[in-house]
Amino acid sequence: MTGHLTQLPVPAASLGEGPCWDAAEATLYWIDVPVGRVHALDAAGQHRSWDVGQPVGAVALRASGGLVLAAADGFHTLDTGTGAVAPLVGVDHGRPGVRMNDGSCDRAGRFYAGSMAADESPGQGALYRLDPDHRLTRVMSGIGISNGIGWSPDDRQMYYVDSLDHSLDVLDYDAATGEISDRRPVAGIGTGGSVPDGLTVDADGGIWVAVWGGGAVLRYDPDGALTATVELPAAYVTCPTFGGADLDTMYITTAAGPGDGAGGLFAVRPGVAGLPTNPYRG
């Protein structure tokens, strides 16, 4: 990797997650999961935040304006002008103690987001697809902790992490329909309390995976070879994304815990550019 890792001057999070770059507004959004707060940092260094009122697992841009959130009980909208939060589509988790977690949008504007048990019980989560017409489809069941989601530059593969599997997986992806198939491992990541978390894909097809408990973001090529490492002082690294004017800055969220700057937001230029952020088109 190249570049110097910098901690940005924003409030520390208990569980920072889901960084999301808005190129039109030159603004980075991210969340603090258990306290239900969405944060924003613009190019001028101005920080804002909004209280969602419940735990929030993911944030996505909305093509018609504002944000869409995968919150504890389903999908909600957030008006960043007024701070108003409104329900969009509910999710029936089938049992108590399950909440929505990480998610991301594909190029067609579909929002994929998964769930997990609050006590991290295996097999209680699922992966959902929210189409632009607000139709909700469960596309995978029996998930432990549904985490990182991203797509190859040609949209032929979807990368996915169930943290309890200690694996970065890939699925064949039909960009026309949003259907996924043939899930298989790309690389094993971590052991014990060190697990893969969120991910992002760069313009060259490299997959960058945050390692919770490992203090790092690891880059794999599509064949599973480890090609780069970004080391962080905080142990609980949660998710990377690309942003900045040229999409050449990687923003990385972390959670409270061991290490310097735990819960902080970090930035580094790793020597490769990312892909544009896809909005939800509903």
C-alpha positions in Angstrom: 0.0 0.0 0.0 0.9 3.6 -0.3 -0.1 6.7 1.7 -0.3 7.7 5.3 -3.1 6.6 7.6 -4.9 9.5 9.2 -7.5 9.6 11.9 -10.2 12.1 11.1 -11.5 14.6 13.7 -15.0 13.2 14.3 -16.6 11.8 17.5 -15.6 8.3 18.3 -18.3 5.6 17.7 -19.2 2.7 19.9 -19.6 0.6 16.7 -18.8 2.7 13.6 -19.9 1.0 10.4 -21.1 1.3 6.8 -19.1 4.2 5.3 -20.8 5.5 2.2 -19.5 8.2 -0.1 -21.8 10.8 -1.8 -19.9 12.2 -4.7 -22.5 14.8 -5.6 -22.3 16.4 -2.1 -18.6 15.4 -1.5 -19.8 13.9 1.8 -19.1 10.7 3.7 -21.9 9.0 5.6 -21.4 6.3 8.2 -23.3 5.0 11.2 -22.9 4.1 14.9 -24.9 0.9 15.0 -26.2 0.4 18.6 -26.9 4.0 19.4 -28.8 4.5 16.1 -27.0 7.5 14.8 -26.1 8.4 11.2 -23.0 10.7 10.8 -21.8 12.9 7.9 -18.5 14.6 7.2 -18.3 17.0 4.2 -15.3 18.2 2.2 -15.1 21.3 4.4 -14.7 19.3 7.5 -18.2 20.0 8.8 -19.7 17.1 10.9 -23.4 16.5 11.3 -25.4 13.6 12.7 -29.0 12.4 13.1 -30.7 10.1 15.6 -32.6 7.3 14.0 -34.3 6.1 17.2 -33.3 2.4 16.8 -30.1 0.5 15.9 -29.1 1.0 12.3 -27.0 -1.5 10.3 -26.4 0.2 7.0 -26.9 3.4 5.1 -27.3 4.0 1.4 -27.8 7.0 -0.8 -31.2 7.5 -2.3 -31.4 8.6 -6.0 -34.5 10.8 -5.2 -32.7 12.5 -2.3 -31.8 11.7 1.3 -30.8 8.3 2.6 -32.2 4.8 3.0 -31.3 2.9 6.2 -31.4 -0.8 7.0 -32.5 -0.4 10.7 -33.4 -2.9 13.3 -37.0 -3.6 12.0 -36.5 -3.0 8.3 -35.8 -0.2 5.8 -36.4 3.5 6.6 -35.8 6.8 4.8 -33.8 9.7 6.3 -34.3 13.3 5.2 -30.9 14.9 5.8 -32.5 18.3 5.6 -35.1 17.9 8.3 -33.8 14.8 10.1 -37.1 13.1 9.6 -37.1 9.3 9.6 -39.9 7.4 8.0 -40.6 3.6 7.5 -40.2 2.3 4.0 -40.5 -1.5 4.1 -40.6 -3.6 7.2 -38.8 -7.0 7.6 -40.4 -9.9 9.4 -37.4 -11.6 11.1 -39.4 -14.5 12.3 -38.1 -14.4 15.9 -37.2 -11.7 18.5 -33.7 -10.5 18.9 -32.8 -10.3 15.2 -31.9 -7.0 13.5 -30.7 -5.7 10.1 -27.0 -5.3 9.6 -24.7 -4.4 6.7 -25.8 -3.7 3.2 -25.1 -2.1 -0.2 -26.7 -1.2 -3.5 -26.0 -2.6 -6.9 -25.7 -0.6 -10.1 -29.4 -1.1 -10.9 -30.4 0.5 -7.5 -31.3 -2.6 -5.6 -30.5 -2.5 -1.9 -29.1 -5.8 -0.5 -28.9 -6.0 3.3 -28.7 -8.8 5.7 -29.6 -9.5 9.3 -28.1 -11.1 12.4 -29.1 -12.2 15.9 -28.2 -9.6 18.5 -26.6 -12.4 20.6 -24.7 -13.5 17.4 -26.4 -16.9 17.4 -25.5 -18.8 14.2 -28.0 -19.4 11.5 -30.6 -16.8 12.6 -29.9 -14.2 10.0 -30.8 -13.8 6.3 -29.9 -11.7 3.2 -32.6 -9.6 1.6 -33.0 -7.7 -1.7 -35.1 -4.5 -1.7 -36.0 -3.7 -5.3 -36.7 -0.2 -6.6 -40.4 -0.9 -6.5 -40.0 -1.6 -2.8 -40.6 -5.4 -3.3 -38.6 -7.3 -0.6 -37.1 -10.8 -1.3 -35.3 -13.0 1.0 -32.4 -14.4 -1.1 -30.4 -16.4 1.5 -31.3 -17.9 4.9 -29.3 -19.5 7.7 -26.8 -16.7 7.9 -24.8 -16.0 11.1 -23.7 -12.4 10.9 -24.5 -10.9 7.4 -21.8 -8.4 6.6 -19.9 -7.1 3.6 -21.5 -7.0 0.1 -19.9 -5.7 -3.1 -19.8 -6.4 -6.8 -17.1 -7.0 -9.4 -16.5 -4.1 -11.9 -18.2 -6.1 -14.6 -21.2 -6.9 -12.4 -20.8 -10.6 -13.0 -19.9 -11.5 -9.4 -21.2 -10.5 -6.0 -18.8 -10.7 -3.0 -20.3 -11.5 0.4 -19.2 -12.1 4.0 -21.0 -14.1 6.7 -18.6 -13.2 9.6 -19.2 -16.5 11.4 -17.9 -18.5 8.4 -14.5 -16.8 8.5 -14.7 -16.5 4.7 -14.9 -14.1 1.8 -17.4 -15.7 -0.6 -18.4 -15.0 -4.2 -21.7 -15.7 -6.0 -22.6 -15.5 -9.7 -24.7 -12.4 -10.2 -27.3 -11.6 -12.9 -27.2 -7.9 -13.2 -30.5 -7.9 -15.2 -32.6 -9.6 -12.6 -30.5 -9.4 -9.4 -30.5 -13.1 -9.0 -27.5 -14.8 -7.2 -26.3 -18.4 -7.4 -23.4 -20.8 -6.8 -22.0 -19.3 -3.5 -18.4 -20.5 -3.0 -15.3 -19.3 -1.0 -12.6 -17.0 -2.3 -10.4 -16.8 0.8 -10.5 -17.9 4.5 -10.1 -14.9 6.9 -9.3 -14.9 10.6 -9.7 -17.5 13.4 -11.6 -17.4 16.7 -12.5 -13.8 17.5 -10.8 -12.4 14.4 -13.4 -12.4 11.7 -14.1 -10.7 8.3 -16.5 -7.8 8.4 -17.4 -5.1 5.8 -15.9 -4.9 2.3 -15.5 -2.8 -0.8 -14.3 -3.5 -4.3 -11.8 -1.3 -6.2 -11.8 -0.4 -9.9 -9.2 -3.1 -10.6 -11.4 -5.8 -9.1 -9.6 -6.1 -5.8 -11.7 -6.9 -2.8 -10.8 -5.0 0.4 -12.1 -6.7 3.6 -12.1 -5.3 7.1 -10.9 -7.7 9.8 -12.7 -7.3 13.1 -10.1 -8.3 15.8 -7.3 -8.2 13.3 -6.6 -4.4 13.1 -6.4 -4.4 9.3 -8.0 -4.2 5.9 -6.9 -6.9 3.5 -7.0 -6.8 -0.3 -7.6 -10.0 -2.2 -7.6 -10.5 -5.9 -10.6 -12.5 -7.4 -8.6 -15.7 -7.2 -8.1 -15.3 -3.4 -4.5 -14.1 -3.4 -3.7 -11.6 -0.6 -2.2 -8.6 -2.5 -2.2 -5.7 0.0 -2.7 -4.8 3.7 -3.7 -1.6 5.5 -2.8 -1.9 9.2 -4.8 0.2 11.7 -4.0 0.9 15.4 -7.6 -0.1 16.4 -8.3 -3.8 16.7 -12.0 -3.8 15.7 -11.9 -2.7 12.1 -15.4 -2.8 10.6 -15.7 -1.5 7.0 -13.8 0.3 4.2 -15.1 2.4 1.3 -13.6 4.6 -1.4 -14.3 8.3 -1.7 -12.8 11.7 -2.4 -12.8 13.6 -5.6 -11.0 10.9 -7.5 -12.3 8.0 -5.5 -8.7 7.3 -4.4 -9.1 7.8 -0.6 -10.2 4.8 1.5 -12.3 5.6 4.5 -12.3 3.0 7.3 -14.6 2.7 10.3 -13.7 1.1 13.6 -15.4 0.2 16.9 -14.6 0.8 20.5 -12.1 -1.7 22.0 -8.4 -2.4 22.1 -5.9 -0.1 20.4 -5.3 3.6 19.7 -8.2 5.5 18.1 -10.7 2.8 18.7 -14.1 3.9 17.4 -12.4 6.4 15.1 -12.8 7.1 11.4 -9.6 6.7 9.4 -8.5 7.7 5.9 -5.6 6.5 3.7 -4.7 6.5 0.0 -3.9 2.9 -0.9 -2.7 3.5 -4.4 -5.8 2.4 -6.2 -9.2 4.0 -6.9 -12.6 2.6 -6.0 -15.9 2.3 -7.8 -18.7 4.9 -7.6 -21.3 4.5 -4.9 -24.6 3.1 -6.2 -27.8 4.7 -4.8 -31.1 3.0 -4.1 -33.4 3.9 -7.0 -36.7 3.4 -5.2 
